[in-house]
Amino acid sequence: MDINVRRRSQVEVIQLRGQLRMGPAVDSLRQTIDEAFSSGDTRIVLDLAEVPMIDSSGIGLLVKYLASAKQNGGSIKLVQPCKFVVQTLRLVGVLNLFEVHDGEEAAVSSFS
């Protein structure tokens, strides 16, 4: 899992590359989001364009951090999840919890 973090306006953009599944990938994302939250950043855009697969531990992590972000006045928005990821999130029944955007620009500007 390759993670690239950058800031746009008041939003943390986290770009992921690779499979989001139990083990080092989920641990790395957990650490990245924890660091953002500890800096007071609760407005997060997750770019999933290069994530071909997500498992239950990845989904659990996203849902947990979405709830945390919302409690602190922020949110986690998804950008360009592939068809497999969308189907997996829908199958588990959590797709409707997330705002999904076609591009990073739209996701970032949706916070204003």
Sequence and secondary structure as in RCSB ss.txt:
>XXXX:A:sequence
MDINVRRRSQVEVIQLRGQLRMGPAVDSLRQTIDEAFSSGDTRIVLDLAEVPMIDSSGIGLLVKYLASAKQNGGS
IKLVQPCKFVVQTLRLVGVLNLFEVHDGEEAAVSSFS
>XXXX:A:secstr
 EEEEEEETTEEEEEEES B TTHHHHHHHHHHHHHHHTT  EEEEEEEE   B HHHHHHHHHHHHHHHHTT E
EEEE   HHHHHHHHHHT GGGSEEESSHHHHHHTT 
